Amino acid sequence: MPKKTRRQKALSKERRIKFLLKQTAQQNEIPEEKVVEAAKIDPVTSDVSYFTSDLKRSLAYIAIVITLEIIVYFGTINR
């Protein structure tokens, strides 16, 4: 294959520089990010009612368990 002439070398260098300039210009462009606002969730009254009913049920179970533990504790002391 024949060697490149000075003119061919200069043309290839210019092409390479143009290509690199296009690449850097594309990289420098910062796309604008769209700000998406989160949808505000309104508390539904049914969720609150579920919470309160679950809380009452849990407190009732805890009270029953503590009462049983006290009964078992004092029941084993007398023996």
C-alpha positions as CSV (number, residue, x, y, z in Angstrom):
1,M,0.0,0.0,0.0
2,P,1.4,3.4,-0.9
3,K,2.3,5.9,1.8
4,K,0.2,8.9,2.5
5,T,1.1,12.2,1.0
6,R,1.4,15.4,3.1
7,R,-1.9,16.6,1.7
8,Q,-3.7,13.3,2.7
9,K,-2.2,13.5,6.2
10,A,-3.4,17.1,6.6
11,L,-6.9,16.2,5.4
12,S,-7.1,13.2,7.7
13,K,-5.9,15.3,10.6
14,E,-8.6,17.9,9.9
15,R,-11.3,15.2,9.7
16,R,-10.2,13.8,13.0
17,I,-10.2,17.2,14.6
18,K,-13.7,18.0,13.3
19,F,-14.9,14.6,14.5
20,L,-13.4,15.1,18.0
21,L,-14.9,18.6,18.2
22,K,-18.4,17.3,17.4
23,Q,-18.0,14.6,20.0
24,T,-16.9,17.0,22.7
25,A,-19.8,19.4,21.8
26,Q,-22.3,16.6,22.1
27,Q,-20.8,15.6,25.5
28,N,-20.9,19.2,26.8
29,E,-24.6,19.5,26.1
30,I,-26.3,18.8,29.4
31,P,-29.9,17.5,28.9
32,E,-32.4,19.3,31.0
33,E,-33.9,17.0,33.6
34,K,-37.6,17.2,33.9
35,V,-38.6,17.7,37.5
36,V,-41.4,15.3,38.3
37,E,-43.3,16.2,41.4
38,A,-44.4,13.4,43.6
39,A,-48.1,12.9,43.8
40,K,-49.3,14.0,47.2
41,I,-51.1,11.2,48.9
42,D,-54.0,12.3,51.1
43,P,-54.5,10.1,54.1
44,V,-57.7,8.1,53.7
45,T,-59.9,7.9,56.7
46,S,-60.2,4.1,56.3
47,D,-56.4,3.8,56.7
48,V,-56.6,5.8,59.9
49,S,-59.5,3.7,61.2
50,Y,-57.6,0.5,60.4
51,F,-54.6,1.8,62.3
52,T,-56.6,2.6,65.4
53,S,-58.5,-0.7,65.3
54,D,-55.2,-2.6,64.9
55,L,-53.6,-0.6,67.8
56,K,-56.6,-1.3,70.1
57,R,-56.4,-5.0,69.2
58,S,-52.6,-5.1,69.8
59,L,-52.9,-3.4,73.2
60,A,-55.7,-5.8,74.2
61,Y,-53.5,-8.8,73.3
62,I,-50.5,-7.3,75.2
63,A,-52.7,-6.8,78.3
64,I,-53.9,-10.4,78.1
65,V,-50.4,-11.8,77.8
66,I,-49.1,-9.6,80.7
67,T,-52.0,-10.7,82.9
68,L,-51.3,-14.4,82.1
69,E,-47.6,-13.9,82.9
70,I,-48.5,-12.3,86.3
71,I,-51.0,-15.2,87.1
72,V,-48.4,-17.8,86.2
73,Y,-45.7,-16.1,88.2
74,F,-47.7,-15.8,91.4
75,G,-49.2,-19.3,90.9
76,T,-45.7,-20.8,90.9
77,I,-44.5,-18.8,93.9
78,N,-46.9,-20.5,96.4
79,R,-45.8,-24.0,95.5
